[in-house]
Amino acid sequence: MSFVGMVLPNDDLNVKIRHTGMRDGNIVVKIETYNSRGEKVLDGSAEVSQPATVYVFTGQGSQEPGMGMDLYNNSPAARAVWDGADAHLLAVYGFSIIKIVKDNPKAKTIHFGGIKGQAIRERYMDMAYDTMDKDGNIKTLPLFADIDNRTSRYTFSHPNGLLFATQFAQIALVVTEKAAFEDMRVKGFVQRGCAFAGHSLGEYSALASIADVLPISALVDVVFYRGITMQRAVERDSQNRSKYAMCAVNPSRISKTFSDAALREVVDSIAVISGSLLEIVNYNVEVCDTLIQSLSLLILQHRVSSMFVPENLLLCRP
């Protein structure tokens, strides 16, 4: 604050406060005070702290064509994340995640010609996973057993478009979330020492965005490996379709009297009648309720601890 003019006894003062920006999640305001003669007598700025914000990152299933592209076109920070991921994926794996998000093609052929193509082919050949045989022995198998030194091309395909193939959907989602978060960070929206959480795939987005433990190249490497491993976990036909599917059901949305026990009874009955494998694998509604309660406690603990921490003490959080 700076006093820039004189205030006389009995002066009426007019105070103007304007929201001018954000800094580390706090509102930045410009403060000006004028006397009754229209002269500025005080000039200053201040930061107004805001309620604690928890940043939660979504898992797979929320992808859609064109997601994140408005921000890509309008935010330099978001564009830098997308371009960094895209350049790495093109150089190492031979595909553009931006084109997959924009166009959602049903197929993409990777060509292995030339020195760069051979290096990409070697990358695919080096990707492997561990599995257990019926005798309990661990075996290491190639993720792309149909690629060898004489393979000239490889085609990814999905009947609904590659954005809905696990290995590409997961990359697209983490890059979208990372880009959106970096846009918020440069605009000053992100609070220091904030609490954060990620659901399933969203854990990677959270760690890369807030904890900053993975550069964008390593993030897309890990997620592509994760996604292709999941994609290869079950047998698929020539159109890349499996015999398995899933749906999300919230019993409370069916009726107030429809409980988890009623849902289990319906699922068990369908499984018996159809003779097919049908199981409830996650109870996410219960988990989310518990998570929200835990995050509320975390925020409360953070507020209490902050009241007793000296300003010159650096807190390190996992």
PLY file of the C-alpha trace (Angstrom):
ply
format ascii 1.0
element vertex 318
property float x
property float y
property float z
element edge 317
property int vertex1
property int vertex2
end_header
0.00 0.00 0.00
1.22 3.52 -0.79
-0.23 6.80 0.41
-0.11 9.10 -2.61
-2.28 12.00 -1.51
-3.61 13.97 1.47
-6.68 13.11 3.50
-8.24 16.03 5.33
-10.49 15.82 8.39
-14.10 14.92 7.51
-13.15 13.86 3.99
-15.44 11.30 2.37
-13.35 8.50 0.92
-14.30 6.36 -2.05
-12.57 2.96 -2.10
-12.42 0.96 -5.35
-11.39 -2.69 -5.34
-10.89 -4.56 -8.63
-10.06 -8.21 -9.24
-7.00 -8.02 -11.51
-5.63 -11.57 -11.57
-4.67 -14.73 -9.74
-1.46 -15.82 -8.03
-0.95 -19.32 -6.60
-4.70 -19.76 -6.21
-5.20 -16.42 -4.45
-7.26 -13.57 -5.88
-5.14 -10.49 -6.66
-7.00 -7.22 -6.15
-6.12 -3.63 -7.00
-7.10 -1.10 -4.32
-7.52 2.62 -4.96
-8.90 5.25 -2.61
-10.05 8.75 -3.65
-10.97 11.76 -1.53
-14.03 13.93 -2.06
-12.07 16.12 -4.51
-11.41 13.14 -6.79
-7.74 12.93 -5.85
-6.16 9.53 -5.36
-4.87 9.22 -1.81
-4.05 5.52 -1.58
-2.83 3.00 -4.13
-2.09 -0.66 -3.50
-2.74 -4.33 -4.16
-3.42 -7.39 -2.07
-3.88 -11.14 -2.32
-7.04 -12.69 -0.94
-6.71 -16.34 0.06
-9.36 -18.75 -1.17
-10.90 -21.93 0.28
-8.65 -24.95 -0.16
-9.06 -26.68 -3.51
-8.56 -30.39 -4.16
-7.51 -31.32 -7.71
-8.97 -34.66 -8.82
-7.95 -36.38 -12.07
-10.28 -38.71 -13.95
-9.65 -42.23 -15.19
-10.31 -43.92 -18.52
-13.76 -43.70 -20.06
-14.14 -39.93 -20.34
-12.37 -39.60 -23.69
-14.11 -38.01 -26.67
-12.96 -36.83 -30.11
-11.58 -33.30 -30.10
-11.10 -33.14 -26.34
-8.56 -30.57 -25.24
-8.25 -29.04 -28.70
-9.94 -25.72 -27.82
-7.31 -25.25 -25.13
-4.61 -26.41 -27.55
-5.62 -23.66 -29.96
-5.85 -20.91 -27.33
-3.32 -21.68 -24.60
0.46 -21.65 -25.22
1.01 -23.66 -22.02
-1.44 -26.38 -23.06
-0.09 -26.43 -26.61
3.45 -26.95 -25.31
2.33 -30.07 -23.42
0.50 -31.51 -26.44
3.34 -30.71 -28.84
5.94 -32.22 -26.50
3.95 -35.44 -26.16
3.23 -35.59 -29.90
6.85 -35.07 -30.94
8.02 -37.86 -28.64
5.32 -40.32 -29.76
6.02 -39.62 -33.44
9.76 -40.13 -33.02
9.57 -43.24 -30.82
6.32 -45.00 -31.85
5.42 -43.49 -35.22
1.98 -42.03 -34.45
0.51 -38.62 -33.60
-1.77 -38.50 -30.57
-3.04 -35.09 -31.72
-4.29 -36.57 -35.01
-5.93 -39.45 -33.15
-7.75 -37.04 -30.83
-8.79 -34.75 -33.68
-9.77 -37.35 -36.30
-10.36 -40.59 -34.32
-9.28 -42.78 -37.27
-10.33 -46.42 -37.21
-6.84 -47.55 -38.26
-3.27 -46.29 -38.22
-0.40 -48.02 -40.02
3.14 -47.56 -38.69
5.77 -47.96 -41.42
9.21 -49.30 -40.50
11.19 -48.15 -43.55
14.47 -46.24 -43.30
16.70 -45.66 -40.29
13.97 -43.95 -38.25
11.44 -46.66 -39.08
13.86 -49.40 -38.05
14.43 -47.67 -34.71
10.65 -47.50 -34.17
10.33 -51.20 -35.01
13.06 -52.06 -32.49
11.14 -50.12 -29.87
8.03 -52.22 -30.44
10.06 -55.44 -30.47
11.66 -54.55 -27.12
8.30 -54.11 -25.37
7.53 -57.17 -23.23
5.42 -58.28 -20.29
5.58 -60.96 -17.60
2.91 -63.64 -17.37
2.40 -66.82 -15.35
1.75 -70.21 -16.94
-0.51 -72.90 -15.52
2.39 -74.33 -13.49
3.08 -71.01 -11.78
6.20 -70.18 -13.77
6.85 -66.55 -14.74
7.50 -66.00 -18.43
8.51 -62.86 -20.27
6.68 -62.51 -23.58
6.77 -59.81 -26.28
3.84 -57.43 -26.37
4.10 -57.34 -30.16
4.87 -60.97 -31.02
3.80 -60.34 -34.62
6.58 -57.80 -35.20
10.06 -59.10 -36.13
13.11 -57.84 -38.03
11.39 -58.36 -41.38
8.11 -56.64 -40.55
7.67 -53.62 -42.82
4.54 -52.17 -41.22
2.11 -52.61 -38.37
-1.53 -51.47 -38.20
-3.48 -50.49 -35.10
-7.26 -50.62 -35.48
-10.47 -50.27 -33.51
-14.08 -50.43 -34.80
-15.06 -47.27 -32.87
-11.88 -45.36 -33.69
-8.42 -45.48 -32.12
-9.37 -42.97 -29.45
-11.41 -45.79 -27.90
-8.56 -48.30 -28.01
-7.10 -48.52 -24.52
-3.49 -47.75 -25.44
-4.43 -44.51 -27.23
-7.30 -43.48 -24.96
-5.01 -43.51 -21.94
-2.36 -41.35 -23.59
-4.97 -38.89 -24.81
-6.52 -38.54 -21.35
-3.30 -37.97 -19.40
-2.07 -35.42 -21.94
-5.44 -33.62 -21.87
-5.33 -33.43 -18.07
-1.68 -32.41 -17.92
-2.26 -29.70 -20.54
-5.33 -28.34 -18.72
-3.44 -28.27 -15.43
-0.46 -26.43 -16.92
-2.86 -23.85 -18.37
-4.34 -23.32 -14.89
-0.88 -23.14 -13.35
0.41 -20.37 -15.64
-2.81 -18.42 -15.04
-2.17 -18.54 -11.29
-5.18 -20.72 -10.44
-3.27 -23.53 -8.70
-2.76 -23.27 -4.96
0.53 -24.10 -3.33
0.61 -27.24 -1.19
-2.74 -28.34 -2.59
-4.28 -31.75 -2.00
-4.75 -33.93 -5.04
-6.02 -37.36 -6.06
-6.36 -39.47 -9.18
-8.74 -42.28 -10.05
-6.98 -45.25 -11.69
-5.30 -43.79 -14.79
-5.75 -40.36 -13.20
-3.06 -41.23 -10.67
-0.47 -40.80 -13.42
-1.95 -37.44 -14.42
-1.94 -36.27 -10.82
1.65 -37.30 -10.16
2.88 -35.78 -13.41
0.89 -32.55 -13.04
1.17 -31.67 -9.36
4.01 -33.76 -7.97
5.90 -33.27 -11.28
7.57 -36.69 -10.99
7.44 -37.49 -14.72
8.38 -35.38 -17.73
5.86 -35.53 -20.56
7.96 -38.01 -22.59
8.22 -40.45 -19.68
4.52 -39.98 -18.86
3.34 -41.03 -22.33
5.87 -43.89 -22.41
4.57 -45.36 -19.16
0.92 -44.87 -20.06
1.30 -46.33 -23.56
3.01 -49.38 -22.05
0.22 -49.65 -19.47
-2.49 -49.29 -22.08
-1.07 -51.80 -24.58
-0.56 -54.32 -21.76
-4.21 -53.95 -20.79
-5.28 -54.12 -24.44
-3.40 -57.42 -24.88
-4.67 -58.90 -21.61
-7.60 -60.64 -23.35
-8.04 -62.31 -26.72
-9.39 -60.17 -29.57
-10.78 -60.88 -33.03
-9.61 -59.48 -36.36
-11.49 -56.25 -35.67
-9.78 -55.86 -32.28
-12.96 -56.77 -30.36
-12.96 -58.88 -27.20
-15.71 -60.96 -25.61
-15.69 -58.69 -22.59
-17.45 -55.42 -21.79
-18.35 -53.35 -18.77
-20.93 -50.87 -17.59
-21.15 -48.50 -14.64
-24.24 -48.74 -12.43
-25.19 -46.49 -9.54
-27.99 -48.25 -7.60
-29.21 -44.97 -6.09
-30.03 -43.66 -9.58
-32.37 -46.58 -10.24
-34.55 -45.93 -7.23
-34.22 -44.95 -3.59
-35.01 -48.52 -2.54
-32.62 -50.22 -4.99
-29.59 -51.13 -2.87
-26.18 -52.68 -3.51
-27.60 -55.99 -2.30
-30.41 -55.77 -4.88
-27.87 -55.04 -7.62
-25.79 -58.05 -6.61
-28.90 -60.23 -6.78
-29.72 -58.99 -10.30
-26.15 -59.58 -11.50
-26.03 -63.07 -10.01
-29.38 -63.97 -11.57
-28.27 -62.82 -15.04
-25.02 -64.79 -14.70
-26.92 -67.99 -13.81
-29.53 -67.60 -16.56
-27.02 -66.70 -19.30
-24.30 -69.09 -18.18
-21.78 -66.31 -18.83
-19.13 -64.67 -16.67
-20.69 -61.63 -15.02
-19.17 -60.07 -11.92
-19.18 -56.81 -9.98
-15.53 -55.78 -9.89
-15.60 -52.35 -8.23
-17.79 -50.57 -5.71
-16.83 -47.06 -6.80
-19.77 -45.24 -5.21
-18.76 -46.46 -1.76
-15.09 -45.78 -2.54
-15.84 -42.24 -3.74
-17.86 -41.48 -0.61
-14.92 -42.62 1.50
-12.48 -40.66 -0.67
-14.47 -37.44 -0.32
-14.53 -37.84 3.47
-10.78 -38.53 3.50
-10.04 -35.48 1.34
-12.16 -33.31 3.64
-10.11 -34.51 6.62
-6.88 -33.92 4.69
-7.86 -30.33 3.94
-8.82 -29.75 7.59
-5.50 -31.19 8.80
-3.65 -29.02 6.27
-5.39 -25.89 7.54
-4.67 -26.73 11.20
-1.00 -27.60 10.56
-0.52 -24.39 8.56
-1.62 -22.36 11.58
1.41 -23.58 13.56
4.13 -23.67 10.89
6.74 -20.88 10.96
6.97 -18.94 7.68
10.59 -19.98 7.11
9.90 -23.72 7.48
9.67 -25.67 4.22
7.13 -28.48 4.25
7.82 -31.46 1.99
4.80 -33.54 1.10
4.80 -36.87 -0.73
0 1
1 2
2 3
3 4
4 5
5 6
6 7
7 8
8 9
9 10
10 11
11 12
12 13
13 14
14 15
15 16
16 17
17 18
18 19
19 20
20 21
21 22
22 23
23 24
24 25
25 26
26 27
27 28
28 29
29 30
30 31
31 32
32 33
33 34
34 35
35 36
36 37
37 38
38 39
39 40
40 41
41 42
42 43
43 44
44 45
45 46
46 47
47 48
48 49
49 50
50 51
51 52
52 53
53 54
54 55
55 56
56 57
57 58
58 59
59 60
60 61
61 62
62 63
63 64
64 65
65 66
66 67
67 68
68 69
69 70
70 71
71 72
72 73
73 74
74 75
75 76
76 77
77 78
78 79
79 80
80 81
81 82
82 83
83 84
84 85
85 86
86 87
87 88
88 89
89 90
90 91
91 92
92 93
93 94
94 95
95 96
96 97
97 98
98 99
99 100
100 101
101 102
102 103
103 104
104 105
105 106
106 107
107 108
108 109
109 110
110 111
111 112
112 113
113 114
114 115
115 116
116 117
117 118
118 119
119 120
120 121
121 122
122 123
123 124
124 125
125 126
126 127
127 128
128 129
129 130
130 131
131 132
132 133
133 134
134 135
135 136
136 137
137 138
138 139
139 140
140 141
141 142
142 143
143 144
144 145
145 146
146 147
147 148
148 149
149 150
150 151
151 152
152 153
153 154
154 155
155 156
156 157
157 158
158 159
159 160
160 161
161 162
162 163
163 164
164 165
165 166
166 167
167 168
168 169
169 170
170 171
171 172
172 173
173 174
174 175
175 176
176 177
177 178
178 179
179 180
180 181
181 182
182 183
183 184
184 185
185 186
186 187
187 188
188 189
189 190
190 191
191 192
192 193
193 194
194 195
195 196
196 197
197 198
198 199
199 200
200 201
201 202
202 203
203 204
204 205
205 206
206 207
207 208
208 209
209 210
210 211
211 212
212 213
213 214
214 215
215 216
216 217
217 218
218 219
219 220
220 221
221 222
222 223
223 224
224 225
225 226
226 227
227 228
228 229
229 230
230 231
231 232
232 233
233 234
234 235
235 236
236 237
237 238
238 239
239 240
240 241
241 242
242 243
243 244
244 245
245 246
246 247
247 248
248 249
249 250
250 251
251 252
252 253
253 254
254 255
255 256
256 257
257 258
258 259
259 260
260 261
261 262
262 263
263 264
264 265
265 266
266 267
267 268
268 269
269 270
270 271
271 272
272 273
273 274
274 275
275 276
276 277
277 278
278 279
279 280
280 281
281 282
282 283
283 284
284 285
285 286
286 287
287 288
288 289
289 290
290 291
291 292
292 293
293 294
294 295
295 296
296 297
297 298
298 299
299 300
300 301
301 302
302 303
303 304
304 305
305 306
306 307
307 308
308 309
309 310
310 311
311 312
312 313
313 314
314 315
315 316
316 317
